[in-house]
Amino acid sequence: MTILSAQPVRDVWASLERALHQRRPVHIAYHDRQRLVCPHALGWKNHRPMLLAYQADGLTSTGTADPHKRWRCMFIDEIDNVGPADPTMPWRTADNYNPSRPFNVIDHVAVAIGLDEVS
């Protein structure tokens, strides 16, 4: 089931892509949870736009604190809003990120942070 976003999908995608290129965290609302995420890849899964992000803060259904388990795959048409984070917020990632095949969750990767860009 597709849930219509408060922002048009193209605007959400553009905001996420900008954050990805600038390596800036963003605040999003996804499944009624506020999250701070660092976008790492954008593409499509089963013909739906998808985000792979590292969740740096906020609410989650898993409640995990393990840095290797903070990866979130989110359908972009289910993201309610994207907003800028405080510019002093650090970019976050984990050493298990694979830009060549982001966790096998995105069928077609449109844009992703490369290994040389991951700190």
Backbone torsions as a table, in degrees:
resi	resn	phi	psi	omega
1	MET	NA	130.6	178.2
2	THR	-94.2	130.7	178.1
3	ILE	-104.8	128.1	180.0
4	LEU	-71.8	134.3	-179.3
5	SER	-80.7	153.9	174.5
6	ALA	-67.3	-29.2	174.4
7	GLN	-105.8	144.7	175.9
8	PRO	-58.9	146.6	-177.4
9	VAL	-55.0	-40.6	-178.6
10	ARG	-63.5	-34.8	178.8
11	ASP	-72.1	-40.1	177.0
12	VAL	-62.3	-47.5	179.1
13	TRP	-57.7	-48.2	-177.8
14	ALA	-60.6	-42.1	178.2
15	SER	-64.3	-42.5	179.4
16	LEU	-68.0	-40.3	179.4
17	GLU	-65.3	-40.3	177.1
18	ARG	-61.1	-45.4	179.1
19	ALA	-63.3	-39.4	178.8
20	LEU	-61.0	-50.9	-178.6
21	HIS	-63.9	-35.1	-178.7
22	GLN	-88.1	-6.1	-175.6
23	ARG	51.8	57.7	179.0
24	ARG	-123.2	132.5	173.4
25	PRO	-66.2	153.8	175.5
26	VAL	-134.9	154.1	173.0
27	HIS	-90.5	135.7	175.2
28	ILE	-135.1	159.6	170.2
29	ALA	-113.4	121.1	-178.1
30	TYR	-139.8	124.1	-178.3
31	HIS	51.2	47.2	176.9
32	ASP	63.1	23.3	177.2
33	ARG	-125.5	133.4	175.4
34	GLN	-82.8	131.3	-177.1
35	ARG	-137.7	151.2	170.2
36	LEU	-108.9	117.9	-175.2
37	VAL	-127.8	155.3	174.4
38	CYS	-114.4	104.3	-178.4
39	PRO	-63.3	134.2	178.9
40	HIS	-117.6	-31.0	-179.3
41	ALA	-153.0	147.3	175.2
42	LEU	-129.6	141.9	178.6
43	GLY	-177.7	-149.2	-177.4
44	TRP	-131.1	142.3	173.5
45	LYS	-127.7	120.0	-177.8
46	ASN	50.8	42.0	176.8
47	HIS	68.8	16.1	175.6
48	ARG	-114.4	139.3	179.0
49	PRO	-65.8	135.2	-175.5
50	MET	-134.1	148.6	176.4
51	LEU	-115.3	135.6	165.8
52	LEU	-108.7	122.1	-176.6
53	ALA	-138.0	154.9	172.5
54	TYR	-96.9	120.8	-178.7
55	GLN	-85.2	113.7	-176.9
56	ALA	-88.8	-25.7	-177.4
57	ASP	-165.4	168.4	176.7
58	GLY	105.1	-172.9	-175.8
59	LEU	-85.5	147.4	178.3
60	THR	-147.0	157.8	178.2
61	SER	-78.1	-22.2	-177.4
62	THR	-90.1	-28.8	179.6
63	GLY	67.5	15.9	-175.6
64	THR	-78.2	144.2	176.8
65	ALA	-107.6	-7.0	179.8
66	ASP	-63.3	121.0	-177.1
67	PRO	-59.3	-25.8	179.2
68	HIS	-80.4	-8.3	-177.2
69	LYS	-116.2	23.5	179.3
70	ARG	-98.7	9.7	178.3
71	TRP	-74.6	136.2	179.8
72	ARG	-129.8	132.7	173.4
73	CYS	-105.9	123.4	-174.1
74	MET	-134.1	132.2	173.2
75	PHE	-72.6	127.7	-174.6
76	ILE	-63.6	-31.0	179.3
77	ASP	-75.1	-0.2	175.3
78	GLU	-109.7	1.9	175.4
79	ILE	-85.6	121.7	-175.5
80	ASP	-76.7	-41.5	-177.3
81	ASN	-153.7	150.8	173.0
82	VAL	-125.6	131.3	178.3
83	GLY	-139.4	154.1	-179.6
84	PRO	-67.2	146.3	173.8
85	ALA	-91.8	166.9	173.7
86	ASP	-53.6	129.5	-177.1
87	PRO	-61.1	-16.0	178.7
88	THR	-86.9	-6.6	179.7
89	MET	-66.4	131.8	-178.9
90	PRO	-76.6	149.9	172.3
91	TRP	-71.0	138.6	-178.3
92	ARG	-125.3	148.8	176.7
93	THR	-157.7	-177.5	174.8
94	ALA	-137.2	158.0	-175.4
95	ASP	-74.1	-1.0	176.8
96	ASN	-97.4	15.1	176.1
97	TYR	-76.3	132.6	179.7
98	ASN	-124.7	100.4	-176.0
99	PRO	-68.1	-21.5	-179.2
100	SER	-73.9	-26.2	177.5
101	ARG	-153.6	81.3	-173.8
102	PRO	-59.4	88.2	173.7
103	PHE	58.2	20.4	178.3
104	ASN	55.4	24.4	-178.7
105	VAL	-102.0	-20.2	-179.7
106	ILE	-106.3	120.8	-179.7
107	ASP	-67.8	-42.6	-179.2
108	HIS	-131.8	113.0	-179.9
109	VAL	-85.3	125.2	177.7
110	ALA	-91.7	-41.8	-179.4
111	VAL	-152.5	139.1	179.8
112	ALA	-151.7	152.5	173.4
113	ILE	-73.3	132.3	180.0
114	GLY	-83.7	163.9	-179.9
115	LEU	-57.2	-37.6	-178.8
116	ASP	-69.0	-12.4	179.8
117	GLU	-99.6	-7.8	-176.5
118	VAL	-88.3	129.8	179.2
119	SER	-105.0	NA	NA
